[in-house]
Amino acid sequence: MRQVSGHTMGAFSVAARFGLKLAVFLLVCAFQWVVLGPPTSFFALAGLSGALCLSLALWKGERPFARSLTYWDEAAWFGLVACLG
């Protein structure tokens, strides 16, 4: 696997980070549902997170088509989730 900032990022850690972010977004949207009505922020949060992952990938100098999962992959996943809305 590729070394990133002195430690190895495995596929499990990237997938866990993606799942944790989605869980937080769902919690925020559930709270919005209770307080304000139907949530509208989930897809906006996913798009913003995709933009953040894209900027982190550029900042860290990761390759877009690396053999291991990187911020590029996470940005693509969040971009797909944002496009669902």
C-alpha positions in Angstrom: 0.0 0.0 0.0 1.0 3.6 -0.5 2.5 5.6 2.4 0.6 8.8 3.2 2.0 11.2 5.8 4.1 8.6 7.5 1.4 6.0 8.0 -0.4 3.5 5.8 -4.0 4.2 4.9 -5.8 0.9 4.4 -9.0 0.3 2.6 -10.8 -0.4 5.8 -9.8 3.0 7.4 -11.0 4.9 4.3 -14.3 3.0 4.2 -14.7 3.5 7.9 -14.1 7.3 7.5 -16.6 7.5 4.7 -19.2 5.6 6.8 -18.6 7.7 9.8 -19.1 10.9 7.8 -22.4 9.5 6.3 -23.6 8.6 9.8 -22.9 12.1 11.1 -24.8 13.6 8.1 -27.7 11.3 8.7 -27.8 12.4 12.4 -27.8 16.1 11.4 -30.6 15.4 8.9 -32.6 13.5 11.5 -32.3 16.4 13.9 -33.4 18.7 11.1 -36.4 16.5 10.4 -37.5 16.7 14.0 -37.0 20.5 14.3 -37.7 22.0 10.8 -39.4 19.3 8.7 -38.1 17.3 5.8 -34.3 17.5 5.5 -32.8 19.3 2.6 -29.2 19.5 3.8 -28.0 15.9 3.4 -27.1 16.2 -0.3 -25.6 19.6 0.2 -23.4 18.2 3.1 -22.4 15.3 0.8 -21.3 17.8 -1.9 -19.4 19.9 0.5 -17.6 16.9 1.9 -16.8 15.8 -1.6 -15.2 19.2 -2.3 -13.3 18.9 1.0 -12.0 15.4 0.1 -11.0 16.7 -3.3 -9.0 19.6 -1.8 -7.4 17.2 0.7 -6.4 14.8 -2.1 -4.7 17.7 -4.0 -3.0 19.0 -0.8 -1.6 15.6 0.1 -0.5 15.0 -3.5 -2.3 11.7 -3.8 -2.6 10.0 -7.2 -6.2 9.8 -8.6 -5.9 6.2 -9.7 -3.8 4.7 -6.9 -4.0 1.0 -6.1 -5.3 1.8 -2.6 -8.3 3.9 -1.6 -7.5 7.6 -1.2 -9.3 10.9 -0.7 -9.9 10.8 -4.5 -12.1 7.8 -4.1 -13.9 9.3 -1.1 -14.5 12.5 -3.1 -16.0 10.4 -6.0 -18.3 8.6 -3.5 -19.5 11.8 -2.0 -20.0 13.3 -5.4 -22.2 10.4 -6.4 -24.2 10.7 -3.2 -24.6 14.5 -3.8 -25.8 13.8 -7.4 -28.6 11.6 -6.1 -30.3 14.6 -4.7 
